[in-house]
Amino acid sequence: MTQPASIFDIVDEDAKRRAIEAARASVAAGNVVDHDVVVEWLEQLLAGKKVPPPSSSGQT
């Protein structure tokens, strides 16, 4: 008896393509967060602090 497909087995190729295009455009527009800023944020989370995620500066 085969297992039914889960939602994780179904890939909407068109939605995937649109998401990749949107992500590339966002990076090209400078909507990124510096690696060191993300590391600092993750360390704060690991220390038990409830801090919001860093926002992009609009600059690379």
C-alpha positions as CSV (number, residue, x, y, z in Angstrom):
1,M,0.0,0.0,0.0
2,T,1.5,3.3,-1.0
3,Q,1.4,6.4,1.1
4,P,-0.7,9.3,-0.2
5,A,1.2,12.4,-1.2
6,S,1.7,15.0,1.5
7,I,1.6,18.7,1.0
8,F,5.4,18.6,1.0
9,D,5.5,16.4,-2.0
10,I,3.4,18.7,-4.2
11,V,5.5,21.4,-5.9
12,D,3.8,24.3,-7.7
13,E,6.6,25.1,-10.2
14,D,4.9,28.4,-11.2
15,A,4.7,29.6,-7.6
16,K,8.2,28.5,-7.0
17,R,9.5,30.4,-10.0
18,R,7.6,33.6,-8.9
19,A,9.0,33.3,-5.4
20,I,12.6,33.0,-6.7
21,E,12.1,36.0,-9.0
22,A,10.7,38.0,-6.1
23,A,13.6,37.0,-3.9
24,R,16.1,38.0,-6.5
25,A,14.5,41.3,-7.1
26,S,14.4,42.0,-3.3
27,V,18.2,41.2,-3.0
28,A,18.9,43.4,-6.1
29,A,17.0,46.2,-4.4
30,G,19.3,45.9,-1.4
31,N,16.7,44.4,1.0
32,V,19.3,42.3,2.8
33,V,20.5,42.0,6.4
34,D,24.2,41.9,7.1
35,H,25.5,38.5,8.3
36,D,26.9,39.9,11.5
37,V,23.6,41.5,12.4
38,V,21.8,38.2,11.9
39,V,24.4,36.4,14.0
40,E,24.0,38.9,16.8
41,W,20.2,38.5,16.7
42,L,20.4,34.7,16.8
43,E,22.8,34.9,19.8
44,Q,20.2,37.0,21.6
45,L,17.5,34.5,20.8
46,L,19.7,31.7,22.2
47,A,20.2,33.7,25.3
48,G,16.5,33.7,25.9
49,K,15.8,37.3,24.9
50,K,12.7,38.0,22.9
51,V,13.9,40.4,20.2
52,P,12.3,41.1,16.9
53,P,14.2,40.0,13.8
54,P,16.5,42.7,12.2
55,S,15.1,44.6,9.3
56,S,17.0,45.3,6.1
57,S,18.7,48.6,5.8
58,G,18.0,48.9,2.1
59,Q,21.7,48.8,1.6
60,T,24.1,46.0,0.7
